[in-house]
């Protein structure tokens, strides 16, 4: 009887071990994503961007894009990332938010730029979203939140405008899995360090918003979609200690102030920027 009981315990333990291993396997990352072609991702990304542009005011200012793209280039060149494939879209909005979309589209709401006290704070957010792109998190999120069937319907043009609108809202407001957020934070710190940008500015941004999010939750969508911000502040500072680097200025104060002026005054097309 004891022998049978022991065998049962061993079999049960083996079963639980196998089940735990299977449960931790990233099916979304390794199986479902393979079903989505590059062309389909590109098409879906274009549809989402068109939906955003049709529902919100798109900032069309060459000078501002030159400034923001210079931050992207600093991060990408220093980390051997194909920065030219990352497309920046600045949207007029009083919400503090930024998010990565399929086909390497990076949406930045104007209020995020206005509320960033330093360009290094914006760089931290951009590095985090670029990390989501580089680690393949964006399409994992698409499959998880939308599903392959609905995705195929949208790409095929067989869905109504409301379905595309709902998909856009989902991707801009839903958080990534905790493990993916942790990975993106770690990669963001690495990207910033390689670009000689102090990650402490990223942690400062996280801490400042996390202390005010309860007062105006609707205005802080980036915090709402990136929960547990205070814990992340500590982790970012901890990760920073692993690296040795020399901080170099990102943008001059006059250029950064110019970027904010372009948004706060809501000027139209402006091609007078010189770095």
Buried (B, 14 or more C-beta within 10 A) or exposed (E): EEEEEEEEEEEEEEEEEEEEEEEEEEEBBEEBBEEBEEEBBBBBBBBBBEBBEEEBEEBEBEBBBBBBBBBBBBBBEBBEBEBEEBBBBBBBBEBBBBBBBBBBBBBBBBBBBEBBEBBBBBBBBBBBBBBBBBBEBBBBBBBBBBEEEBBBBBBEEEBEEEBBBBBBEEBBEBBBEEEBBBBBBBBBBBBBBBBBBBBBBBBBBBBBBBEEBEEEEEBBBBBBBBBBBEEBBEBBBEBBEEEEBEEEEBBEEEBBEBBBEBBEEEEEEBEEBEE
